[in-house]
Amino acid sequence: MYVYDEYDQKIVDERVAQYRDQTQRFLDGELSEEQFLPLRLQNGLYVQRLAPMLRVAVPYGLMNTRQLRKIAQLSRDFDKGYVHISTRQNIQFNWPQLGEVPDILAELASVQMHAIQTSGNCIRNTTTDQFAGVATDELEDPRPWCEIIRQWSTLHPEFAFLPRKFKIAVCGSRQDRAAIHSHDIGVEVVHNAAGETGFRVVVGGGLGRTPVIGVEICDFLPAEHLLTYLEAILRVYNQHGRRDNKYKARIKILVKAMGIEAFREAVEHEWAPIKNGPSTLTGEEIERARSFFTAPDYASLDASAAQNTLQAQCQNDPIFANWVKRNTREHRVAGYRIVTISLKATGYAPGDVTDKQLELVADLADRYSFGEIRTTHQQNLVLADVEQAALYELWQSLQKAGLATANIGYLTDVICCPGGDYCSLANAKSIPVAEAIQARFDDMDYVYDLGPLELNISGCMNACGHHHIGHIGILGVDKKGQEFYQVSLGGNQGKDTSIGKILGPSFRQEDMPQVMDKLLTTYVELRQAGETFLDTYRRVGIDPFKERVYAQDH
């Protein structure tokens, strides 16, 4: 993983000192709320419904155990002993005191972390596949390209005050686990006929009030031109994006208004004079970025023996076998597996993890996974490099800590924003709906029989829970001061991205478990052999689900 050099550390330390002075001036009454607002947003601080919220950057979801232990300590010393994993792979403190935030930032800087550009109208944290570097379907590790984008975009003076926030995702695998079509810019690593690395670039995607699937602007961008081309896109957006209406300020609105051909032409015009300029990537710079992501010191394992041992352990312990099947996946190195740690136990807010659990995961990462941890877009954690022979011990430790729920990729592995319990923007609460659905469908045999199913919940149209691209999406809405929930079906985040279609009129909170029951019963009755929920929906359409859910009970 990337390690700060002396210049990085100096920049982050100076930023902390700068914000400490700004905070003190605000507390002393020298800065107004209006003046302080952009300053705190540039340092990741929101003022939420009940308390400030500090969002900490986790570049492409990768941390070491020293950093994870620091997060645990800060949650204990400055918060309420837990943190939240966001869908942008970042970490959020939900209860810091405004005056203590500079102290938190100083502590974060001591372990090469910060909160710069996690909020505000700037380029946010670049995200990627949580299995980058170890996935068996990977064409090329996307993390070096994420790091190149991170270094270029962090504190970029030209893009500090964009019309609206801006999000980039990079995919390097055959299966898109980074949701690139739902981003302002999506970058897919591709190889041409000569085997050279380049990028397919998608632009103008996004969720929120107006969900849009991104469109291809370039089918093969040579690797050396990555930054200059991104810069050209950002320049067109910065010049022509709307600033008079924040609801129409995202790049997706501009691309739609101009049309992709005109937008491409504008980008080409901006790109021409800078294409071979100072931001052109040299082979040396590309290799420098790749050098940060070398493979760990994998053991030479007898894969056959390791597999036999694992099979015997699974036969002796069916509960362990179930966890292996649901929460681990094949690794590119023989004798290893990738482990996803579920943060979706019933009765707990999805994506929340306590200080004690963080410290345990850090210990387990040191013991079993070369001291690295990853956060995921689905609000879980990953240990990417675990020997098969160590899985049983690892599982036992996770089980004792309440971190072994075997539900990855299934109904109860809910993506859920903090909602009205915390967020001042939310129209409705999200967490109670997620918990009620998890409690209703606590029969895991039934959940497994349903097959892979993505349930995404957002508390407002900002779509932090990505409800538009859930197989089933739930959106909290306000009806004359009352909380209601709108349901959509058929969304998908993969390379065949789709935006969910609204089922019909919204429902009361207490009705949501029964609504889900009717939807799932309909699916089970209609599915054909081997079909997932999404397969069945795409075959039969929305009408059978609508008829069942809105039918009058007699």
TADA-V142608 format. One record per residue. SS is DSSP state (@ for helix, = for strand, . for the rest). PSI is psi in degrees with one decimal (* if undefined). NEAR is the number of other ideal C-beta (glycine too) atoms within 8 Angstrom. Layout:
BEGIN
ss:SS psi:PSI near:NEAR
ss:SS psi:PSI near:NEAR
END
This chain:
BEGIN
ss:. psi:161.8 near:8
ss:. psi:138.5 near:7
ss:. psi:132.9 near:6
ss:. psi:143.2 near:8
ss:. psi:-176.5 near:6
ss:@ psi:-29.4 near:6
ss:@ psi:-43.0 near:6
ss:@ psi:-50.4 near:9
ss:@ psi:-40.4 near:11
ss:@ psi:-42.4 near:8
ss:@ psi:-46.4 near:9
ss:@ psi:-42.6 near:13
ss:@ psi:-42.5 near:9
ss:@ psi:-34.2 near:8
ss:@ psi:-39.3 near:12
ss:@ psi:-47.0 near:13
ss:@ psi:-40.8 near:8
ss:@ psi:-45.9 near:8
ss:@ psi:-31.2 near:14
ss:@ psi:-43.4 near:11
ss:@ psi:-41.9 near:8
ss:@ psi:-40.4 near:12
ss:@ psi:-44.5 near:13
ss:@ psi:-39.9 near:8
ss:@ psi:-36.6 near:9
ss:@ psi:-46.1 near:12
ss:@ psi:-28.1 near:8
ss:. psi:-2.1 near:6
ss:. psi:9.1 near:5
ss:. psi:-21.5 near:5
ss:. psi:137.9 near:9
ss:. psi:168.4 near:5
ss:@ psi:-44.1 near:5
ss:@ psi:-38.5 near:5
ss:@ psi:-34.9 near:9
ss:@ psi:-27.3 near:11
ss:@ psi:-56.6 near:8
ss:@ psi:-26.6 near:8
ss:@ psi:-44.2 near:12
ss:@ psi:-36.3 near:14
ss:@ psi:-36.5 near:11
ss:. psi:-15.9 near:12
ss:. psi:21.5 near:12
ss:. psi:14.7 near:15
ss:= psi:122.4 near:14
ss:= psi:154.9 near:12
ss:= psi:111.8 near:8
ss:. psi:-166.9 near:11
ss:. psi:-42.3 near:8
ss:. psi:-21.5 near:5
ss:. psi:167.7 near:8
ss:= psi:158.8 near:12
ss:= psi:127.3 near:14
ss:= psi:124.3 near:13
ss:= psi:120.9 near:14
ss:= psi:133.2 near:15
ss:. psi:133.1 near:13
ss:. psi:89.5 near:13
ss:@ psi:124.5 near:11
ss:@ psi:29.7 near:16
ss:@ psi:18.5 near:13
ss:= psi:128.8 near:10
ss:= psi:158.3 near:13
ss:= psi:172.2 near:9
ss:@ psi:-28.6 near:13
ss:@ psi:-41.9 near:7
ss:@ psi:-40.6 near:11
ss:@ psi:-39.4 near:15
ss:@ psi:-34.7 near:11
ss:@ psi:-41.3 near:13
ss:@ psi:-44.1 near:13
ss:@ psi:-46.3 near:13
ss:@ psi:-43.9 near:10
ss:@ psi:-35.8 near:13
ss:@ psi:-30.2 near:16
ss:@ psi:-41.7 near:9
ss:@ psi:-31.2 near:6
ss:@ psi:-3.4 near:11
ss:. psi:-150.0 near:13
ss:. psi:22.9 near:6
ss:. psi:18.6 near:8
ss:= psi:163.9 near:11
ss:= psi:171.2 near:13
ss:= psi:134.7 near:13
ss:= psi:123.9 near:16
ss:. psi:167.0 near:12
ss:. psi:-6.8 near:11
ss:. psi:14.2 near:10
ss:. psi:8.8 near:15
ss:. psi:175.6 near:13
ss:= psi:135.7 near:12
ss:= psi:131.4 near:13
ss:= psi:125.0 near:14
ss:. psi:-11.1 near:13
ss:. psi:33.8 near:8
ss:. psi:154.6 near:13
ss:. psi:136.2 near:8
ss:@ psi:-43.5 near:10
ss:@ psi:-16.3 near:7
ss:@ psi:-5.1 near:9
ss:@ psi:-40.9 near:16
ss:@ psi:-34.4 near:11
ss:@ psi:-39.6 near:8
ss:@ psi:-44.6 near:13
ss:@ psi:-37.3 near:15
ss:@ psi:-40.9 near:10
ss:@ psi:-41.9 near:11
ss:@ psi:-41.1 near:13
ss:@ psi:-27.7 near:13
ss:. psi:-16.4 near:6
ss:. psi:25.8 near:9
ss:. psi:48.4 near:9
ss:. psi:161.0 near:10
ss:. psi:-179.6 near:12
ss:. psi:18.4 near:12
ss:. psi:132.2 near:12
ss:. psi:29.3 near:14
ss:. psi:-0.5 near:12
ss:. psi:176.1 near:11
ss:. psi:173.1 near:8
ss:. psi:73.4 near:8
ss:. psi:-178.0 near:13
ss:= psi:116.8 near:12
ss:. psi:-174.4 near:12
ss:. psi:125.4 near:13
ss:. psi:128.9 near:14
ss:= psi:164.1 near:14
ss:= psi:-172.0 near:15
ss:. psi:129.7 near:12
ss:. psi:-13.6 near:14
ss:. psi:18.3 near:13
ss:. psi:134.3 near:14
ss:. psi:-17.1 near:10
ss:. psi:-7.7 near:12
ss:. psi:142.4 near:11
ss:. psi:-17.6 near:6
ss:. psi:18.1 near:6
ss:= psi:131.8 near:15
ss:. psi:-43.0 near:8
ss:. psi:145.6 near:8
ss:. psi:119.1 near:10
ss:. psi:-12.1 near:17
ss:@ psi:-38.0 near:13
ss:@ psi:-36.8 near:12
ss:@ psi:-35.2 near:14
ss:@ psi:-41.1 near:14
ss:@ psi:-40.2 near:14
ss:@ psi:-44.4 near:14
ss:@ psi:-40.2 near:15
ss:@ psi:-46.9 near:13
ss:@ psi:-38.3 near:7
ss:@ psi:-40.6 near:11
ss:@ psi:-22.4 near:12
ss:. psi:120.5 near:8
ss:. psi:27.7 near:7
ss:. psi:116.5 near:9
ss:@ psi:-28.4 near:5
ss:@ psi:-22.9 near:7
ss:@ psi:28.7 near:12
ss:. psi:-23.6 near:9
ss:. psi:69.9 near:5
ss:. psi:166.8 near:14
ss:. psi:-32.6 near:10
ss:. psi:172.2 near:10
ss:. psi:155.5 near:10
ss:= psi:129.9 near:15
ss:. psi:135.0 near:12
ss:= psi:138.4 near:16
ss:= psi:146.7 near:15
ss:= psi:133.4 near:18
ss:= psi:132.4 near:15
ss:. psi:13.7 near:14
ss:= psi:167.7 near:14
ss:. psi:-36.5 near:5
ss:. psi:131.1 near:7
ss:. psi:105.0 near:13
ss:. psi:9.7 near:10
ss:. psi:-1.6 near:13
ss:. psi:50.8 near:14
ss:@ psi:-27.0 near:15
ss:@ psi:-5.3 near:13
ss:@ psi:17.9 near:17
ss:. psi:160.7 near:14
ss:. psi:-43.5 near:13
ss:= psi:130.1 near:15
ss:= psi:133.4 near:18
ss:= psi:121.3 near:17
ss:= psi:123.4 near:13
ss:= psi:128.3 near:14
ss:= psi:161.6 near:10
ss:= psi:140.4 near:9
ss:. psi:-175.1 near:8
ss:. psi:-25.9 near:3
ss:. psi:0.8 near:4
ss:. psi:10.0 near:5
ss:. psi:145.1 near:8
ss:= psi:134.9 near:7
ss:= psi:-165.8 near:12
ss:= psi:137.5 near:13
ss:= psi:125.5 near:12
ss:= psi:129.0 near:14
ss:= psi:139.9 near:16
ss:= psi:152.3 near:15
ss:. psi:19.1 near:15
ss:. psi:167.3 near:16
ss:= psi:160.7 near:15
ss:. psi:-126.9 near:9
ss:. psi:-152.8 near:9
ss:. psi:-34.5 near:5
ss:. psi:89.4 near:9
ss:. psi:133.1 near:11
ss:= psi:139.4 near:11
ss:. psi:129.3 near:10
ss:. psi:154.7 near:18
ss:= psi:151.7 near:10
ss:= psi:128.3 near:9
ss:= psi:-23.3 near:11
ss:= psi:127.8 near:10
ss:= psi:-22.8 near:4
ss:= psi:105.0 near:9
ss:= psi:116.7 near:11
ss:= psi:142.7 near:7
ss:@ psi:-37.9 near:11
ss:@ psi:-16.3 near:9
ss:@ psi:10.2 near:11
ss:@ psi:-53.1 near:14
ss:@ psi:-39.2 near:12
ss:@ psi:-36.0 near:14
ss:@ psi:-42.5 near:14
ss:@ psi:-39.7 near:12
ss:@ psi:-40.4 near:13
ss:@ psi:-42.9 near:13
ss:@ psi:-47.7 near:14
ss:@ psi:-35.3 near:13
ss:@ psi:-42.5 near:10
ss:@ psi:-44.8 near:13
ss:@ psi:-43.9 near:13
ss:@ psi:-34.9 near:11
ss:@ psi:-38.1 near:6
ss:@ psi:-10.5 near:8
ss:. psi:146.7 near:14
ss:. psi:138.6 near:9
ss:. psi:-1.0 near:5
ss:. psi:-15.2 near:3
ss:. psi:109.2 near:6
ss:@ psi:-20.9 near:5
ss:@ psi:-11.1 near:6
ss:@ psi:25.4 near:7
ss:. psi:-12.1 near:11
ss:. psi:157.9 near:14
ss:@ psi:-26.4 near:15
ss:@ psi:-34.6 near:13
ss:@ psi:-40.9 near:12
ss:@ psi:-45.6 near:15
ss:@ psi:-41.8 near:14
ss:@ psi:-40.4 near:9
ss:@ psi:-40.7 near:6
ss:@ psi:-32.2 near:10
ss:. psi:146.0 near:8
ss:@ psi:-33.1 near:12
ss:@ psi:-46.3 near:6
ss:@ psi:-38.6 near:8
ss:@ psi:-43.2 near:15
ss:@ psi:-41.4 near:10
ss:@ psi:-41.8 near:8
ss:@ psi:-40.0 near:11
ss:@ psi:-44.1 near:13
ss:@ psi:-38.3 near:9
ss:@ psi:-42.9 near:7
ss:@ psi:-31.8 near:12
ss:@ psi:-35.3 near:12
ss:@ psi:-49.8 near:7
ss:. psi:-14.2 near:6
ss:. psi:-2.7 near:11
ss:. psi:-41.9 near:10
ss:. psi:28.9 near:5
ss:. psi:-162.9 near:8
ss:. psi:-25.6 near:3
ss:. psi:0.5 near:9
ss:. psi:131.5 near:11
ss:. psi:129.2 near:12
ss:. psi:161.1 near:7
ss:@ psi:-35.7 near:7
ss:@ psi:-41.7 near:6
ss:@ psi:-38.3 near:9
ss:@ psi:-43.3 near:13
ss:@ psi:-33.5 near:8
ss:@ psi:-44.6 near:8
ss:@ psi:-40.2 near:12
ss:@ psi:-28.9 near:10
ss:@ psi:-19.2 near:7
ss:@ psi:-11.9 near:12
ss:@ psi:46.0 near:11
ss:. psi:154.9 near:6
ss:. psi:143.7 near:5
ss:. psi:177.1 near:7
ss:. psi:75.1 near:4
ss:. psi:142.2 near:9
ss:. psi:151.3 near:6
ss:. psi:103.3 near:3
ss:. psi:151.8 near:13
ss:. psi:97.1 near:6
ss:@ psi:-38.0 near:8
ss:@ psi:-43.4 near:6
ss:@ psi:-40.4 near:8
ss:@ psi:-39.8 near:14
ss:@ psi:-39.1 near:9
ss:@ psi:-40.6 near:8
ss:@ psi:-44.3 near:10
ss:@ psi:-42.1 near:12
ss:@ psi:-39.5 near:8
ss:@ psi:-41.1 near:8
ss:@ psi:-39.9 near:12
ss:@ psi:-38.6 near:11
ss:@ psi:-35.3 near:7
ss:@ psi:-22.1 near:5
ss:. psi:93.6 near:9
ss:@ psi:-30.3 near:6
ss:@ psi:-42.8 near:6
ss:@ psi:-42.4 near:12
ss:@ psi:-39.6 near:11
ss:@ psi:-42.4 near:10
ss:@ psi:-42.3 near:12
ss:@ psi:-43.5 near:13
ss:@ psi:-39.9 near:8
ss:@ psi:-34.8 near:12
ss:@ psi:3.3 near:13
ss:= psi:158.3 near:12
ss:= psi:165.8 near:7
ss:= psi:142.7 near:6
ss:. psi:152.2 near:12
ss:. psi:-17.5 near:7
ss:. psi:127.1 near:9
ss:. psi:135.5 near:7
ss:. psi:-3.3 near:11
ss:= psi:159.2 near:13
ss:= psi:157.3 near:11
ss:= psi:131.0 near:16
ss:= psi:126.3 near:13
ss:= psi:125.7 near:13
ss:= psi:115.9 near:12
ss:. psi:129.3 near:14
ss:. psi:37.9 near:14
ss:. psi:38.8 near:15
ss:. psi:139.9 near:9
ss:. psi:134.7 near:10
ss:. psi:-3.3 near:6
ss:. psi:147.1 near:10
ss:. psi:127.7 near:11
ss:. psi:131.1 near:12
ss:. psi:-5.1 near:13
ss:= psi:144.4 near:11
ss:= psi:136.3 near:12
ss:= psi:166.2 near:9
ss:@ psi:-41.5 near:11
ss:@ psi:-40.4 near:9
ss:@ psi:-40.5 near:11
ss:@ psi:-43.3 near:15
ss:@ psi:-36.5 near:11
ss:@ psi:-45.7 near:11
ss:@ psi:-38.7 near:15
ss:@ psi:-44.1 near:13
ss:@ psi:-43.7 near:9
ss:@ psi:-36.8 near:13
ss:@ psi:-39.8 near:15
ss:@ psi:-39.2 near:8
ss:@ psi:-37.2 near:7
ss:@ psi:-12.7 near:11
ss:. psi:40.4 near:13
ss:. psi:25.7 near:7
ss:. psi:20.7 near:7
ss:= psi:147.7 near:15
ss:= psi:148.3 near:15
ss:= psi:143.0 near:13
ss:= psi:155.7 near:15
ss:. psi:156.4 near:13
ss:. psi:-27.9 near:12
ss:. psi:9.0 near:9
ss:. psi:36.3 near:15
ss:. psi:-176.1 near:15
ss:= psi:155.5 near:13
ss:= psi:133.3 near:14
ss:= psi:111.5 near:17
ss:= psi:-15.6 near:13
ss:= psi:69.0 near:13
ss:= psi:127.9 near:15
ss:= psi:139.3 near:11
ss:@ psi:-36.1 near:13
ss:@ psi:-18.1 near:9
ss:@ psi:-3.4 near:10
ss:@ psi:-39.8 near:16
ss:@ psi:-44.7 near:9
ss:@ psi:-43.8 near:8
ss:@ psi:-47.5 near:13
ss:@ psi:-41.7 near:12
ss:@ psi:-42.4 near:8
ss:@ psi:-42.4 near:10
ss:@ psi:-39.0 near:11
ss:@ psi:-42.4 near:9
ss:@ psi:-27.6 near:6
ss:. psi:5.3 near:10
ss:. psi:26.9 near:9
ss:. psi:22.6 near:13
ss:. psi:26.7 near:11
ss:. psi:121.9 near:10
ss:. psi:73.3 near:11
ss:. psi:17.3 near:14
ss:. psi:122.8 near:11
ss:. psi:3.2 near:8
ss:. psi:178.4 near:13
ss:. psi:-45.0 near:12
ss:. psi:-2.8 near:12
ss:. psi:66.6 near:14
ss:. psi:133.7 near:13
ss:= psi:128.8 near:15
ss:= psi:127.3 near:16
ss:. psi:165.2 near:12
ss:. psi:-26.3 near:15
ss:@ psi:-159.1 near:18
ss:@ psi:-11.9 near:13
ss:@ psi:-23.9 near:11
ss:. psi:-45.3 near:11
ss:. psi:131.7 near:15
ss:. psi:-14.4 near:7
ss:. psi:-17.7 near:6
ss:. psi:143.8 near:16
ss:. psi:-21.3 near:10
ss:. psi:163.5 near:15
ss:. psi:144.2 near:13
ss:. psi:-43.5 near:19
ss:@ psi:-45.3 near:12
ss:@ psi:-32.3 near:9
ss:@ psi:-44.5 near:15
ss:@ psi:-44.9 near:13
ss:@ psi:-37.9 near:12
ss:@ psi:-38.9 near:11
ss:@ psi:-41.9 near:15
ss:@ psi:-41.4 near:13
ss:@ psi:-38.2 near:10
ss:@ psi:-38.3 near:9
ss:. psi:61.9 near:12
ss:. psi:-3.0 near:7
ss:. psi:98.6 near:6
ss:@ psi:-26.1 near:9
ss:@ psi:-40.7 near:6
ss:@ psi:-43.8 near:8
ss:@ psi:-42.8 near:12
ss:@ psi:-35.9 near:9
ss:@ psi:-30.0 near:7
ss:@ psi:-24.7 near:12
ss:. psi:-174.9 near:9
ss:. psi:130.3 near:7
ss:. psi:121.4 near:12
ss:. psi:118.2 near:13
ss:= psi:118.9 near:14
ss:= psi:133.7 near:17
ss:= psi:129.1 near:19
ss:= psi:145.6 near:18
ss:. psi:-4.4 near:17
ss:. psi:178.6 near:14
ss:. psi:-11.6 near:8
ss:. psi:-17.4 near:8
ss:. psi:38.9 near:13
ss:. psi:-21.8 near:12
ss:. psi:4.3 near:16
ss:. psi:41.6 near:16
ss:@ psi:-26.3 near:16
ss:@ psi:-29.8 near:14
ss:@ psi:18.7 near:17
ss:. psi:147.8 near:17
ss:. psi:-39.7 near:14
ss:= psi:125.8 near:16
ss:= psi:141.3 near:17
ss:= psi:129.3 near:18
ss:= psi:126.1 near:14
ss:= psi:131.4 near:20
ss:= psi:157.1 near:11
ss:= psi:122.0 near:10
ss:= psi:97.7 near:8
ss:. psi:45.4 near:4
ss:. psi:-0.9 near:4
ss:= psi:144.9 near:7
ss:= psi:123.3 near:13
ss:= psi:169.1 near:13
ss:= psi:125.4 near:15
ss:= psi:137.6 near:12
ss:= psi:137.2 near:16
ss:= psi:153.4 near:16
ss:= psi:148.1 near:14
ss:. psi:10.3 near:12
ss:. psi:158.9 near:17
ss:= psi:142.6 near:11
ss:. psi:-5.2 near:11
ss:. psi:-164.1 near:7
ss:. psi:-20.2 near:6
ss:. psi:53.5 near:5
ss:. psi:141.2 near:15
ss:= psi:149.4 near:9
ss:. psi:130.6 near:10
ss:. psi:150.7 near:15
ss:= psi:132.3 near:8
ss:= psi:131.4 near:7
ss:. psi:-42.8 near:11
ss:. psi:-154.0 near:7
ss:. psi:151.7 near:4
ss:. psi:169.7 near:8
ss:= psi:156.7 near:11
ss:= psi:157.0 near:9
ss:@ psi:-43.6 near:13
ss:@ psi:-15.1 near:4
ss:@ psi:-11.2 near:8
ss:@ psi:-41.2 near:14
ss:@ psi:-39.3 near:10
ss:@ psi:-37.4 near:7
ss:@ psi:-45.7 near:11
ss:@ psi:-40.2 near:12
ss:@ psi:-43.0 near:9
ss:@ psi:-40.2 near:11
ss:@ psi:-45.4 near:14
ss:@ psi:-35.2 near:12
ss:@ psi:-41.2 near:9
ss:@ psi:-45.1 near:12
ss:@ psi:-47.4 near:13
ss:@ psi:-38.2 near:9
ss:@ psi:-31.3 near:6
ss:@ psi:-19.1 near:8
ss:. psi:149.9 near:9
ss:. psi:167.3 near:6
ss:. psi:127.9 near:3
ss:. psi:-2.6 near:4
ss:. psi:140.8 near:10
ss:. psi:174.3 near:9
ss:@ psi:-45.2 near:15
ss:@ psi:-40.2 near:9
ss:@ psi:-48.5 near:10
ss:@ psi:-44.8 near:13
ss:@ psi:-44.9 near:14
ss:@ psi:-26.0 near:6
ss:@ psi:-44.2 near:8
ss:@ psi:-17.0 near:7
ss:. psi:-175.9 near:6
ss:. psi:-22.7 near:10
ss:@ psi:-45.4 near:7
ss:@ psi:-35.4 near:10
ss:@ psi:-41.8 near:14
ss:@ psi:-43.3 near:10
ss:@ psi:-40.6 near:8
ss:@ psi:-44.4 near:11
ss:@ psi:-39.3 near:13
ss:@ psi:2.0 near:7
ss:. psi:142.0 near:6
ss:. psi:129.1 near:3
ss:. psi:136.7 near:3
ss:. psi:* near:2
END
